Amino acid sequence: MKKIYLSFILIIVIAFCMSGCKDKVNNYNENDNLFEIVRSMEQKDIHELFGEPSGILSGFLGDVYRLENGTQIIIYYDETQKVENVAVFDKDGNTTFGPQQSE
């Protein structure tokens, strides 16, 4: 089962990378484990994958993506600009996915 799940994630990542569209973050599905997809990616790779963010964080290194459906995705980076954490909030500000412990 774990192999099937990892294969599915790999297919999603490959599909994102092969597409020329910059706005792929709008295809986020709340059932996707976004942290597993983007973990250890660098900020420049996130920008290539999802396009330029809607905003940036103040006080933390991170990007904010606001989706058309009102969902907000925050991607946090460490001091080397690699993804450290991801948080997803619905249009009402409720956490739908949430901070994960990085290894």
C-alpha positions in Angstrom: 0.0 0.0 0.0 2.8 2.4 0.8 4.5 1.7 -2.6 1.2 2.6 -4.3 0.9 5.8 -2.3 4.5 6.8 -3.1 4.0 6.0 -6.8 0.9 8.2 -6.8 2.8 11.1 -5.3 5.6 10.6 -7.8 3.1 10.7 -10.7 1.7 14.0 -9.3 5.1 15.5 -9.0 6.1 14.5 -12.5 2.8 15.8 -13.9 3.4 19.1 -12.2 7.0 19.3 -13.5 6.1 18.4 -17.1 3.3 21.0 -17.3 4.1 24.5 -18.6 1.4 26.1 -16.4 2.7 28.2 -13.5 -0.5 28.2 -11.6 -0.6 24.5 -10.6 -1.1 25.3 -7.0 -4.7 26.0 -7.8 -5.2 22.3 -8.5 -4.4 21.5 -4.9 -6.8 18.9 -3.5 -7.2 18.8 0.2 -6.7 15.0 0.0 -3.2 15.6 -1.4 -0.3 15.4 1.2 1.3 18.6 0.0 4.1 18.4 2.5 5.2 15.0 1.2 5.1 16.3 -2.4 7.3 19.4 -1.7 9.4 18.4 1.2 13.1 19.2 0.8 12.4 21.2 -2.4 14.1 24.6 -2.6 12.2 27.8 -2.8 13.2 28.4 -6.4 11.8 24.9 -7.3 8.5 25.8 -5.6 8.3 29.0 -7.6 8.9 27.0 -10.8 6.3 24.5 -9.8 3.6 26.8 -8.5 4.5 30.2 -9.9 5.1 33.3 -8.0 3.4 33.4 -4.6 0.5 35.7 -3.7 2.5 37.0 -0.8 5.4 36.4 1.6 5.7 36.0 5.3 7.1 38.7 7.6 9.4 37.4 10.3 9.6 33.9 8.8 11.0 32.7 5.4 7.9 31.6 3.6 5.5 32.0 0.7 1.7 32.4 0.8 -0.4 31.1 -2.0 -4.1 32.1 -2.1 -6.2 29.9 -4.3 -9.3 30.8 -6.2 -11.5 28.8 -3.9 -10.3 30.8 -0.8 -7.8 28.2 0.4 -4.5 29.6 1.6 -1.3 27.5 1.5 1.7 28.7 3.4 5.1 27.1 2.6 7.8 27.7 5.2 11.5 27.4 4.3 14.6 26.8 6.5 17.7 29.0 6.4 18.9 27.1 3.3 15.7 27.9 1.5 14.4 24.3 1.6 10.8 23.5 2.4 10.6 23.0 6.2 6.8 23.0 6.7 3.5 23.5 5.0 0.2 24.7 6.4 -3.2 24.8 4.6 -6.2 26.9 5.7 -9.7 26.9 4.3 -11.4 30.1 3.2 -12.6 30.6 6.9 -9.1 30.3 8.3 -9.5 26.8 9.7 -6.4 24.5 9.4 -7.1 21.7 6.9 -3.6 20.5 6.8 -1.0 21.0 9.2 2.3 21.8 10.3 4.3 18.6 9.9 7.4 17.7 11.7 10.3 17.7 9.2 12.9 14.9 9.6 
